[in-house]
């Protein structure tokens, strides 16, 4: 008798999840549980926002020279087609 295991694949549009150990303040954790807050969901959502902001800051730092040069060019030469702007 052969045993076949079916491995469920996650939905292709949903990112995978992994269990981790996490240390949280006991008082906040208990209050969140009493309020019925989904701790994993809140942590995931907040971490996504923190990661997004960090990536944005990293991009700005990596491209700071270009941004400064572009701004200097605009200051010196104004925006292209500036003379035809009607607002």
Secondary structure, 3 states (H helix, E strand, C coil): CCCCCCCCCCCCCCCCCCCCCCCCCHHHHHHHHHCCCCHHHHHHHHHHHHHHHHHHHHHHHHCHHHHHHHHHHHHHHCCCCHHHCCC
